[in-house]
Amino acid sequence: MITVGIVLLFFSYLLGSVPTAVWIGRLFYGTDVREHGSGNAGATNTFRVLGKSAGIPVLIIDSFKGWLAVMLPVWFLGGFDSPVLFENFRVLCGAFAVLGHIFPVFAGFRGGKGVATLLGVAFGMFPIAALCGVGLFMLVLLLTHYVSLGSILASVGYGLFLLLVEKVHHDASIIFAVTIPVLVILTHKANIRRLINGNESRTFLRKNNRA
């Protein structure tokens, strides 16, 4: 059981380390997205640099990495004696996937901010809370056109939903609810500075809405 657990954690990190944006950019566009835009290997920068045809697959695959990581224990460790330990281990697998996305071994440890992978983890663990977070993200994006602001507020909303509505009680789930907004804020420090200075890039869902 312990050996299988260690293997699943390692595999979760490798899953997260798949640099979707880098590989799609290089393979189909001859471009390393990390050399353009914000310099991150994530879905948002892929949308910005390469457009929707590349950004949508990156978003889907990066989210799937997180979802798959927290589902692996369900498939391979369903016999956990303690439900609490089982949920804690699922959260840990998700954390390893996010860590892999931010520091991917397959891309020189230069990855993205982990938001899409966190989204997949969120849907795998608490889908209703995740849907609320997505709804908040879309609302903020439509009103402000700032992806970064939407990501930050959605992560905070997700954590609050888990604590106040779902009332999670497992230790790892509580840590997860608190850590997600903290991690998103830390990985968006440069974006926050640009938001304060008024020079953050804006994303318009419709071209004719551009200012």
N, C-alpha and C positions, 0 to 999 in steps of 0.2 A: 504493500500500500504506500509506504513512504517512498519507495523507488519510483513508483508510478507518479506520485505527486511531484517529485523533483523533475521527472521527465516532462510532465505537463507544464510546469513553470518555465522550464527551458524552452519548450516548444512555443509557449505563449509569447515569450520574448522574441523568438525567431519570427513568429507570425507578425508581430508588431514591427519587426525590422524590415519587412518587405517594403522597399521604398517605391511605392506605387507611382507617385508623381515623377520621381527621377527616371524610372524605367519607361513609363509611357512617354514622357517628354523626349527622352533620348531615342527610343525605338521608332516612334511615329512622327516626331517633329524635329529630331536632331538638335534638341535644346535641353539644357540642364536648367530646370526652373529655379534652382538655387542661385543661379547667376543673374537672375532678373527679378524685378518686382521687389517683394519684401525679403527675398533670399531664403524663404522657407520651402521645404518640400512637403507642402500640404495642399489640401483641396482648394482653399481660398486663393493661394498664390497661383495655382494651376489655372483656375478660372480667369484670374487677372492676366496671366502671361499667355496662355494657350487657348483660352475660350471654353465654352460649354462642352464642346465635343470631347475635350480632354478632362475638364473639371468634373463632369458628372461621373464618369467611370472611376476617377480617383476618389471622389467622395463616397461612392458606393463600396468600393473595395476596402478603403481605409476603415469605414464603419464596420464592414463585415469582419475585419480582423479582430476588432474588439468584441463583437458579438460571439464570434467563434471561440475566442479565448475563454469566455465565461461559460460557454456551453460544453467545453471539453470535459470538465469535471462531472457534469450531468451524465455524459455518455460513458465515461470511463471509471468514475468513482461513485456511482450511485449507491454503493453500499456503505457510505460513511455512517458510523454509529451515532455521531452527534450532529444534529441539524445545524447547530450554531457553528461548529467547526467547518462543516460543509460550505455554508454560506460565506464564512470568512475566507476559505480557500478559493472560492469562486472570485471573490473580490480581489484576492491576491493575484490570481491569474490575469484578471483584467488590468491590474496595475502593471504587471510585467509586460503586457501587450502595449500599453501606453508608453512605458519606458522604452520599449523597442522602437516605437514610432518616433519618439523624440531623439533617441540615440541609436539609430539603426546600424547594426554591425555590417550590413551589406552595402552601406553608403557612407563609409567613413565617419559614422557617428554624427552626421549632419542631417537631421530629419526635420519634421514639421513640429507643430505646437501640440499635437495630440488631440485636438478638439473632435475631429471626425471619429477617431478611434474611441475616444471617451463616449461619444454618442452611441457607438455600437455596444460598448460595455453597459451603458445606461439602459438601452433597450433590452439587453440580455438579462439584466438584474431586476429592473423596475420599469417595465414598459409604459405604464400609465404616467408615471412621473416624467419619463423621457418624452412622451407625446406632449405633455404640458410645457416642457422645456423647449421643444421644437416650435410649438405655437408661440411662445414668448419671443423666441429668436426671430421668427418670421414677422411678428408684429413690429419689433424694434427695427428690423431691416427695412420693412416697408415705410416706416415713419421717418427713419433717419438715414437710410442707405449705408449704414456702417456695419459691416460684417463683424468687426472686432467688438463693437459695443453690444451687438446682438449676442455674440458668443459669451461675453462676460456676464451679461444680465441673465441669459438663459441658464448658465452654470450656477449662478447664485439662486435663481428661482428653483432649479432642480434640487439643489441641496436643501432649501427651505421646505419644499414639498415633501421630501423624504422625512425630514425631522418633524414637521408640524402636521402633515396630513397622513402619510403612510406610518408615521411614528415608529420608524425602524428601531430595533432594540439590540440587534447583534452588534458587538463591538466593531467589527470590521465594516459593517454597513454604516454605522455612525461616522466612523473615520472617513469612509468613502464619501458620505454626504458633505462633510466639512472640507475634505481634501480637494474635491473636484473644483469648486470655485477658487480655492487658493492656488491650485496648479494653473488654472486658466488665467488668472490674474497675473501670476508670475511670468507665464510665457507670453503675456501680452503687454509687458511693461513698455516696450517701444511704441506699441499702438496707443497705449494710454497717454504717453507723452505727446504723441501726434494729435490725439483727440483734444487734449488740453490746449495745444498750440494752434489747433484749427487747420492742420494740414494732413489729416488722415485721409487715405484714399477712400472714395465712396464707390459703392457697387449699385448699379441700377438694373433691376430685373427687366426693364424694357428700355431699349435704346432711345426711344423718343422722350424718355423722362429725364434724360441727361440735362444738367444745367449748363 
